[in-house]
Structures are given as C-alpha cells and as structure tokens.
Amino acid sequence: WFKSPSIGAAPHCRLSSCSPSLMQAAAGAHSISLGKAPEASLKALVTKLSGDSCSITLDSAWTVSDLKVAVERQLRVPVAEQCMILGITSVLDSELICTLPCEMNEDCLHFTLLHHSLEMVTWLKRLRLARHYHAFREAPSHIKESRDLIYAAVCGSAHVLAFVPEKFKHDREIVFAAVKQDCTVFADIADEFRADLDIALLAVRQRGRLLEFVSEELKRDRLVREAAVKNDGSALLFCPWEYWDVDLVLAAMHTADLRTQRSLMQNKRIQELFDQRDFLRAALEKNAMALQFASMALKADKQIVLRAVELDWNALEHAAYELKCDLDVVVPALDQNALALRFSGPSIQGNRELVLNAVGRNSQVLAFASKHLREDAEVVAIAYATHITDQTKLFKH
C-alpha cells in the first residue's frame, strides 16, 4: 500500500474542486490492514461537510496527527479544531495511518473532516470514548444543536438518534450513519427513510427481520426481499404473500436454522405451498431436498419422489415409508450412491442381491443391512474385500 517518501519531505497536497457528499466520503471502512503492502503509495482524500477537499500522499510512518498538520496547510483548519472521521468512526491523533481499516484493493483513505471549536472537540473526544448515548444527553444545549457533533455521536452510538432535535432525525446522512452503526435503530427512524432503498438495504442485510419495518412499497422490491431473506429466513413472513415464489421460499428455508425451519413450517401459507404439486415440482428442480418440506400426501406421491431421488439420492430420506421399500424408487438412489441403503426400508435392507451389490461398492453400507445379512459370510467377505481395496488405493495416493 505504501511507497514511503524521504523523511522530512513535504506531503503533496492539492485542493479539489469536487464536492462529494458526506456519504461518499464516509463510504468504506472495513477490516483490511494496510501495513503489509509497501509497494504502492497510499493517499488520503479529506472532505469537509462544505464539500471542500484535499488529496494528500501519505507517509507510511504518519499518525493521524501528522495528517492533520498537512490538512491545516491546505484547508486552513487549525489542528486543534479538526475531527477526522473514517467511515463512521472518529480516529484518534495517536493512531498510525497504516493500521487504519480500508476497503480491499483501495489505495485511498476517505476521511470526513469536521471543523469544531475547542469546546466541540472536547465533547467529540468524550463521545468517542464513551460510545453511549448518555454522554450526548449530558451535553449543553448548544452542543446538541451541532450537526457535526450529532453525526459524530451517532457514529459512536446509533441510539443517540432518539435524543437529537427533531430536524436531525430527518437528516439522511445522520440517519444513514446511525443505521450503519447499529441497524436496530431502523425500527424507529422516520417513515421517509424506511422507504429509502439504500437505508432499507443497509438494515435488512444486517438483520433480515427488519423487513417488518420497511415501507410497503419497498417490500415489493425484489432486491430488498431477497436481501432480507438471505440474512434471516424468518424475514419471509414479512414479505407480501403475492411475492412468495419458489426462489424466495427456498432461499428462506435454506438460510433458516433448524429451529427457524420448524417455525416456518408451522405457517399455514407455507404448508399450503408445499402441498401444491406444481410448486413442489418447481422447488425440486432447484433443490431436490425440498422434498423434506412437502406434505405427507406428496411425500407418498411416487412420481414426485422418484423425480426428487433422480436429482439427489439423499432425497430418499424424506420419502414416505412405503416408497422407501419400492424398488422403482430405491434402485435409482442406490445406483447413484450405495449409501442410499441407509434410507431404504427393511425389505430393501434385507434384499441379499441389492446388499451384495452395495457392499461391493462401499463397505460402510454393511452397517445398514438387515441383521441376518450383516451375519452372512459372503456379504461380510465382500464388504471386507471392498474395504481392503479402498485402503490400498488410499495408500497408493
């Protein structure tokens, strides 16, 4: 990331005529360390809320304090009155530039510069360390009216938003920063921002169930629905029913843990969908294991189950008992993998011909054969021979 200039060299700075918004300036700060790529130079783009900015080539040994000195020369803001924000976090003067988080494959750090009085700077430092909304509530009234301080405060604790003057609750950049810091505040933000696509996506990508608080208009947006469901399967319950297609429902079931899956399957609407033959057939074509969510009637439907097993032998596990004993259904599964014997019915597990064929391909399936075949000398001998052959191949590799 760095190409260090000679010690004592003045940084190259230039005033920029561009006026990026605060959100662009605060767009990215993740967890990629900068200190291990010394080949390329790194720059800092420092932007004031007024839109004035400067670009500075950094030295790998610089601290934030050194950066502030360079910024003072260009933007004429005294060091003592500067507050630097990277992403949504104010940075300390003592922090090394090379340790600050940066977007992967980026060679420029985007800082937002807040210009404050000494009193304001003192309060900003207090909020930076406190990271709790109580510190904001203790601030003097004139401090609470500062947009810069409120922005910095919500970057430290999103719940400050509940205590700011009403006009700032309708400031998009402040609300965006608050939701980015803690998505749970999305449930309490102004209605206009629940209908804001960027803010809604920011929230549901972190916590899918926040789809409950998204505007009705945005709930009809496929991008928002899919983002929510991919984060939390239970978000499906907050999507309008008319948009419950195969892809959305399967995405919800896929991302849900076992407990959530069971909860979803208690939903009458979902039960009705998986009891529809056409819906289930379409679901199986995308994921044969969707058979596990089918109604008991469809799990006993030979045509449905046979198609599922043809697509994935594991689907045999979810077939009705009588079909697990049906040669037409079980043999295609065994042809794919001898381990399908595990999900077969007793009549299949006791079928000597099928078991002999299975243990000849995989010795482990002997454990799933009926008791009398597990004691059959020929079956055991073939299973043992298969095991030795497999071990020999493994040893050679």
Backbone hydrogen bonds, N-H to C=O, Kabsch-Sander energy under -0.5 kcal/mol:
donor,donor_aa,acceptor,acceptor_aa,energy
2,F,37,A,-1.5
9,A,6,S,-2.1
13,C,11,P,-0.6
14,R,55,S,-0.8
16,S,53,S,-2.3
25,A,21,S,-2.0
26,A,22,L,-1.8
27,A,24,Q,-1.2
32,I,102,C,-0.7
33,S,31,S,-0.6
34,L,98,C,-1.0
35,G,98,C,-0.6
37,A,34,L,-0.9
40,A,37,A,-0.5
43,K,107,D,-2.1
44,A,56,I,-2.7
45,L,109,L,-3.1
46,V,44,A,-0.7
46,V,54,C,-2.6
47,T,45,L,-0.6
47,T,111,F,-2.2
48,K,52,D,-3.2
49,L,113,L,-0.7
51,G,48,K,-1.7
53,S,16,S,-0.7
54,C,46,V,-1.9
55,S,14,R,-1.6
56,I,44,A,-2.7
57,T,12,H,-1.4
58,L,42,L,-2.7
58,L,56,I,-0.5
62,W,59,D,-2.0
64,V,95,E,-2.0
65,S,93,D,-2.0
67,L,63,T,-1.7
68,K,64,V,-2.2
69,V,65,S,-1.6
70,A,66,D,-1.8
71,V,67,L,-2.3
72,E,68,K,-2.3
73,R,69,V,-1.4
74,Q,70,A,-1.1
75,L,71,V,-3.3
76,R,72,E,-1.3
81,E,78,P,-1.4
82,Q,79,V,-1.7
83,C,114,L,-1.7
85,I,112,T,-2.3
86,L,89,T,-3.0
87,G,85,I,-0.6
87,G,110,H,-0.8
88,I,86,L,-0.8
89,T,86,L,-2.0
91,V,84,M,-2.2
95,E,92,L,-1.4
97,I,62,W,-2.5
99,T,96,L,-1.4
100,L,97,I,-1.6
102,C,32,I,-0.9
106,E,103,E,-1.6
109,L,43,K,-3.0
111,F,45,L,-2.5
111,F,109,L,-0.7
112,T,85,I,-2.9
113,L,47,T,-3.0
113,L,111,F,-0.5
114,L,83,C,-2.7
114,L,112,T,-0.6
115,H,113,L,-0.5
116,H,81,E,-3.0
116,H,114,L,-0.6
121,V,117,S,-2.6
122,T,118,L,-2.2
123,W,119,E,-2.0
124,L,120,M,-2.6
125,K,121,V,-2.4
126,R,122,T,-1.8
127,L,123,W,-2.7
128,R,124,L,-2.6
129,L,125,K,-1.9
130,A,126,R,-2.7
131,R,127,L,-2.5
135,A,132,H,-1.3
136,F,132,H,-0.6
137,R,133,Y,-1.8
138,E,134,H,-1.2
139,A,136,F,-1.4
143,I,140,P,-0.5
144,K,140,P,-1.8
145,E,141,S,-0.7
146,S,143,I,-1.8
147,R,145,E,-0.6
150,I,146,S,-2.3
151,Y,147,R,-2.6
152,A,148,D,-2.4
153,A,149,L,-2.8
154,V,150,I,-2.6
155,C,151,Y,-1.4
156,G,152,A,-1.0
156,G,153,A,-0.6
157,S,153,A,-2.8
160,V,157,S,-1.9
161,L,158,A,-1.8
162,A,159,H,-1.1
163,F,160,V,-2.5
164,V,160,V,-0.5
164,V,161,L,-0.7
168,F,165,P,-1.4
169,K,165,P,-0.7
169,K,166,E,-1.0
170,H,167,K,-0.9
171,D,168,F,-1.3
172,R,170,H,-0.7
175,V,171,D,-2.5
176,F,172,R,-3.0
177,A,173,E,-2.1
178,A,174,I,-2.1
179,V,175,V,-2.6
180,K,176,F,-2.3
181,Q,177,A,-1.9
182,D,178,A,-2.4
185,V,182,D,-1.7
186,F,183,C,-2.0
187,A,184,T,-1.2
188,D,185,V,-2.0
189,I,185,V,-0.5
189,I,186,F,-0.9
190,A,169,K,-0.5
193,F,190,A,-1.4
194,R,190,A,-0.9
194,R,191,D,-0.5
195,A,191,D,-0.8
196,D,193,F,-1.0
197,L,195,A,-0.6
200,A,196,D,-2.8
201,L,197,L,-2.6
202,L,198,D,-2.1
203,A,199,I,-1.9
204,V,200,A,-2.7
205,R,201,L,-2.0
206,Q,203,A,-1.0
207,R,203,A,-2.3
210,L,207,R,-1.9
211,L,208,G,-2.0
212,E,209,R,-1.8
213,F,210,L,-1.9
214,V,211,L,-1.1
215,S,194,R,-2.0
219,K,215,S,-1.7
220,R,216,E,-0.5
220,R,217,E,-1.0
221,D,218,L,-1.8
222,R,220,R,-0.6
225,R,221,D,-2.2
226,E,222,R,-2.8
227,A,223,L,-1.9
228,A,224,V,-2.1
229,V,225,R,-2.5
230,K,226,E,-2.3
231,N,227,A,-0.9
232,D,228,A,-2.3
235,A,232,D,-2.2
236,L,233,G,-1.8
237,L,234,S,-1.5
238,F,235,A,-2.0
239,C,236,L,-1.9
243,Y,240,P,-2.0
244,W,241,W,-2.2
245,D,243,Y,-2.0
249,V,245,D,-2.4
250,L,246,V,-2.6
251,A,247,D,-2.1
252,A,248,L,-2.0
253,M,249,V,-2.4
254,H,250,L,-2.3
255,T,251,A,-2.0
256,A,252,A,-1.5
261,Q,257,D,-2.9
262,R,258,L,-2.3
263,S,259,R,-1.9
264,L,260,T,-2.9
265,M,261,Q,-2.4
266,Q,263,S,-1.2
267,N,264,L,-1.8
271,Q,267,N,-2.2
272,E,268,K,-2.2
273,L,269,R,-1.9
274,F,270,I,-2.2
275,D,272,E,-0.8
276,Q,273,L,-1.7
277,R,275,D,-0.6
280,L,276,Q,-2.6
281,R,277,R,-2.5
282,A,278,D,-2.1
283,A,279,F,-2.2
284,L,280,L,-2.8
285,E,281,R,-1.6
286,K,282,A,-0.8
286,K,283,A,-0.7
287,N,283,A,-2.6
290,A,287,N,-2.2
291,L,288,A,-1.6
292,Q,289,M,-1.8
293,F,290,A,-1.9
294,A,291,L,-1.4
295,S,274,F,-1.6
299,K,295,S,-2.0
300,A,296,M,-0.8
301,D,298,L,-1.1
302,K,300,A,-0.8
305,V,301,D,-2.7
306,L,302,K,-2.7
307,R,303,Q,-1.8
308,A,304,I,-2.0
309,V,305,V,-2.7
310,E,306,L,-2.2
311,L,307,R,-1.5
312,D,308,A,-2.2
315,A,312,D,-2.0
316,L,313,W,-1.8
317,E,314,N,-1.7
318,H,315,A,-1.9
319,A,316,L,-1.5
320,A,299,K,-2.3
323,L,320,A,-0.8
324,K,320,A,-1.3
324,K,321,Y,-0.6
325,C,321,Y,-0.5
325,C,322,E,-0.6
326,D,323,L,-1.1
327,L,325,C,-0.6
329,V,326,D,-1.0
330,V,326,D,-2.8
331,V,327,L,-2.2
333,A,329,V,-0.9
334,L,330,V,-2.6
335,D,331,V,-2.5
336,Q,332,P,-1.1
337,N,333,A,-2.2
340,A,337,N,-2.1
341,L,338,A,-1.9
342,R,339,L,-2.0
343,F,340,A,-1.2
344,S,341,L,-1.0
345,G,324,K,-2.7
348,I,345,G,-1.0
349,Q,345,G,-2.3
350,G,346,P,-1.3
351,N,348,I,-1.6
352,R,350,G,-0.8
355,V,351,N,-2.5
356,L,352,R,-2.7
357,N,353,E,-1.9
358,A,354,L,-2.2
359,V,355,V,-3.0
360,G,356,L,-1.4
361,R,358,A,-1.4
362,N,358,A,-2.2
365,V,362,N,-1.3
366,L,363,S,-1.5
367,A,364,Q,-1.5
368,F,365,V,-1.9
369,A,366,L,-1.3
370,S,349,Q,-2.5
374,R,370,S,-1.9
375,E,371,K,-0.9
376,D,373,L,-0.9
380,V,376,D,-2.6
381,A,377,A,-2.4
382,I,378,E,-2.4
383,A,379,V,-2.3
384,Y,380,V,-2.5
385,A,381,A,-2.5
386,T,382,I,-2.4
387,H,383,A,-2.2
388,I,384,Y,-2.4
389,T,385,A,-2.3
390,D,386,T,-2.5
391,Q,387,H,-2.3
392,T,388,I,-2.3
393,K,389,T,-2.2
394,L,390,D,-2.3
395,F,391,Q,-2.4
396,K,392,T,-2.2
397,H,393,K,-1.8
